[in-house]
Amino acid sequence: MKKISIGSWAYSIGPYEECPVEWETVLRTLKDMNFDGVEVGGFSIHPSPENAPNKEDRDKLVAQAKEIGIGFSGFVPNLWGEKLINTDDNSGYIKAFTEGAQFAADLGIAGVRVDCVQPPTIHDEIDYDTAKNRLVKTWTECCKIAADKGCYVTWEFEPGFAFNKPSDIFRILDEVKEDNFGVEFDTCHAEMVAGKGARQHGEKETLPSGCLELAQKLKGKINHIHLIDSDGTLHHDETSSHPPFGDGYLNFDEIVPALLDAGCPHDWWTIDLCFWEDAWKVTERCKTSIDELNKKFCS
């Protein structure tokens, strides 16, 4: 059976930015819903290198989670304020990533998420090869930093950021040659990228079977998994909508077996309700849905 977590950012950014759900409330409520863990989003009042700056602070977070009986499935550092593709100087990004990787290691978290930071419109300003080379160089360095701390790096591709075509994903995976690098396969992002070609620069590039086919083509390259539905729309014309299971059209009876066949080096499945208006209210329903998939395909 897979261990089930959910991303804490659903309760701290977007609709919850002005009224984030307090961290201990998140942990205890998820435990009451029989979650195995939480994926830590380093935003707002939730744990981050900024609000837990020293080892003592971080040891308290670990002890708190242990007392409640809940684990950590991954960490999302707040890198959105950094420059990545639009500069030759990656020192600021590397510094922020290093702090995030150390934070993850101190909490016993193996996976550190990254994304391309800049929107797909950056391709209008910077030629493709220059942008790609900057990305590859920076993430290669990040992978080495993470490896030294016992962590892996997982890239969450999505329509809201650059390099969001299937061929982009394959190309960058080929060029970042570190063993601890892979993709975070988020089912709604995969559908919007491979099924809809949402926000792609220039000519659209899709796959006939969308999310399902992309999962099949990424066999051996996936090192983190987010499961959530897709209704084929974007949130505020920026990134994928993350509707609860059953509010979209994804066929998880096909997708889950494909992901199991593709492989993943750990046993976490993470629900992602990013930017969903009523994320707190629908969390338990999503847990029931993912439990059914877990029992059906993994028991």
Buried (B, 14 or more C-beta within 10 A) or exposed (E): EBBBBBBBBBBBBBBBEEEBBEBEEBBBBBBEBEBBBBBBBBBBEBBBBEEBEEEEBBEEBBEBBEEBEBBBBBBBBBBEEBBBBEBEEBEBBBEBBBBBBBBBBBBEBBBBBBBBBBBBEBBEEBEBEEBBBBBBBBBBBBBEBBBEBEBBBBBBBBBBBBBBBBEBBBBBBEBBEBEBBBBBBBBBBBBBBBBBBBBBBEEEBBBEBBBBBBBBBBEEBBBBBBBBBBBBBBBEEBBBBBBBBEBBEBEBEBBBBBBBEBEBEBEBBBBBBBBBEEBBEBBBEBBEBBBEBBEEBEE
